[in-house]
Structures are given as C-alpha cells and as structure tokens.
Amino acid sequence: MPQHLSALSLVVADYDDAIAFYVNRLGFELIEDTPLDEHGKRWVMVSPPGAGRCGLLLARAANPQQQAAVGNQTGGRVFLFLQTDDFWRDYQRYRDNGVVFEREPLTQPYGIVAVFRDLYGNLWDLIQRNDTA
C-alpha cells in the first residue's frame, strides 16, 4: 500500500496571523480553514504552490506546553526545507515581503541555500538543489 505524508503540524500562536504570514508573505495557498468547535479550534492547512499532497497544518497552541513550543519546535535547528525551482526569484520576493533571513545565500555542493525565520522564529531553509536548476 503506498503511503505519503499528508501534513506536518506547526504550532502557532494565532491562526489568522499565521495564515497572513504563510499566504501573504511566502505565497502559500490556503487549502482549508474549517471551524471545529465552539472554542475557536480550526483545521487550517496551507501549502506552497505546486506542493502536491503535503501541507502544513497550522495548529493553535492550546496549553502552556504547546505555547512554549511556538517558534522553537526543533530546539533552534532548521525545521523545514522549502525547495524551489528559482532560488533568486523567491529569495527576492521574500525579502521584499519582509521575511527575515538569518543566513544569506550560500552556494553549497548540493545547491543554493539561505536560512529564514517564519513569523514565530522557526528556522527554514530556502533551497534550490543543483538537480532542479
């Protein structure tokens, strides 16, 4: 039976702020935003354009333990790797949209990479691999 990852859960402080960042600044698509209960819980999925079947489930922190994880889901390591077919297009668009880069573009043996922070401080790699150039 074939399997695939359908979503990764990203703990966020606020649904609408997270949607605004991922959709307006990074150009992701809002796949779904469905209310789940009377307490404001929602099923919110976003995905980079052309991502296929895998997206990010934006999960609002619901208790102190989850609130502590907002922005630090991997203890300060790069959390997610966003691969692109045009590094310089996306890098410039993100900078123009106010995305903060922690490490400027660097050419590595595998391709071009730069590290940016999301709305909450999680680290991401923006990467164009040599085999997609």
C-alpha positions as CSV (number, residue, x, y, z in Angstrom):
1,M,0.0,0.0,0.0
2,P,1.5,3.4,-1.0
3,Q,1.9,6.0,1.8
4,H,2.8,9.6,1.8
5,L,3.0,12.4,4.4
6,S,-0.2,14.5,4.1
7,A,0.7,17.2,6.6
8,L,3.1,18.5,9.2
9,S,1.7,20.1,12.3
10,L,3.1,23.6,13.0
11,V,2.2,25.0,16.4
12,V,1.2,28.7,16.1
13,A,0.0,31.4,18.5
14,D,-2.8,32.6,16.3
15,Y,-4.5,31.1,13.2
16,D,-5.1,34.4,11.4
17,D,-1.6,35.8,11.9
18,A,-0.1,32.5,10.7
19,I,-2.3,32.5,7.6
20,A,-1.4,36.0,6.8
21,F,2.4,35.2,7.0
22,Y,2.3,32.0,5.0
23,V,-0.2,33.2,2.4
24,N,0.7,36.8,2.0
25,R,4.5,36.8,2.7
26,L,5.5,33.4,1.4
27,G,2.9,32.9,-1.3
28,F,1.5,29.7,0.1
29,E,-2.1,28.6,-0.8
30,L,-4.8,28.4,1.9
31,I,-6.0,24.8,1.3
32,E,-8.6,24.7,4.1
33,D,-9.9,26.7,7.0
34,T,-12.7,24.8,8.8
35,P,-14.1,25.6,12.3
36,L,-14.0,22.5,14.5
37,D,-15.7,23.6,17.8
38,E,-17.2,26.4,19.7
39,H,-13.9,27.3,21.4
40,G,-12.3,28.5,18.2
41,K,-10.4,25.4,17.2
42,R,-9.9,25.2,13.4
43,W,-8.5,22.9,10.8
44,V,-6.1,25.2,8.9
45,M,-4.0,23.8,6.0
46,V,-1.6,25.8,3.9
47,S,0.8,24.6,1.2
48,P,3.4,26.0,-1.1
49,P,2.3,26.4,-4.7
50,G,2.8,23.1,-6.6
51,A,3.5,21.1,-3.4
52,G,1.2,18.3,-4.3
53,R,-0.2,16.4,-1.4
54,C,1.7,17.6,1.6
55,G,1.0,20.8,3.6
56,L,1.3,22.5,6.9
57,L,-1.5,22.1,9.5
58,L,-1.4,25.3,11.5
59,A,-2.3,24.2,15.0
60,R,-3.0,26.9,17.6
61,A,-1.3,26.3,20.9
62,A,-3.9,25.2,23.4
63,N,-1.9,24.8,26.6
64,P,1.3,26.1,28.3
65,Q,3.4,23.2,26.9
66,Q,2.3,23.9,23.3
67,Q,2.7,27.7,23.8
68,A,6.3,27.0,24.8
69,A,6.9,25.2,21.5
70,V,5.7,28.1,19.4
71,G,8.7,29.2,17.3
72,N,11.0,26.6,18.8
73,Q,9.7,23.3,17.5
74,T,13.2,21.9,16.8
75,G,15.3,23.5,19.6
76,G,16.8,26.1,17.3
77,R,17.7,23.8,14.3
78,V,16.3,24.3,10.9
79,F,12.8,22.9,10.9
80,L,11.5,22.8,7.4
81,F,13.2,22.8,4.0
82,L,11.4,24.7,1.2
83,Q,12.7,23.6,-2.2
84,T,12.2,26.0,-5.1
85,D,12.9,25.9,-8.8
86,D,14.1,29.5,-8.8
87,F,16.0,30.5,-5.7
88,W,16.7,34.1,-6.6
89,R,13.1,34.8,-7.6
90,D,11.8,33.5,-4.3
91,Y,14.6,34.9,-2.2
92,Q,14.0,38.4,-3.5
93,R,10.2,38.1,-3.2
94,Y,10.5,37.0,0.4
95,R,12.9,39.9,1.3
96,D,10.5,42.3,-0.4
97,N,7.7,40.9,1.7
98,G,9.7,41.5,5.0
99,V,10.8,37.9,5.6
100,V,13.9,37.9,7.9
101,F,16.9,35.9,6.6
102,E,19.3,34.6,9.3
103,R,21.9,33.4,6.9
104,E,22.4,34.9,3.5
105,P,22.5,32.8,0.3
106,L,25.4,30.4,0.1
107,T,26.4,28.1,-2.7
108,Q,26.9,24.5,-1.4
109,P,27.9,21.4,-3.4
110,Y,24.1,20.4,-3.5
111,G,22.8,23.9,-4.5
112,I,22.0,27.3,-3.2
113,V,20.5,27.8,0.3
114,A,19.6,30.6,2.7
115,V,18.0,30.3,6.2
116,F,15.0,32.4,7.1
117,R,12.7,32.7,10.1
118,D,9.0,32.3,10.0
119,L,6.5,34.5,11.9
120,Y,7.3,32.8,15.2
121,G,11.0,32.2,14.8
122,N,11.2,28.7,13.4
123,L,14.1,28.3,11.0
124,W,13.6,27.3,7.4
125,D,16.0,26.6,4.5
126,L,15.0,28.1,1.2
127,I,16.9,25.8,-1.2
128,Q,17.4,25.2,-4.9
129,R,19.1,21.9,-5.4
130,N,21.5,21.6,-8.4
131,D,19.3,18.9,-9.9
132,T,16.4,21.4,-10.1
133,A,18.3,24.2,-11.7
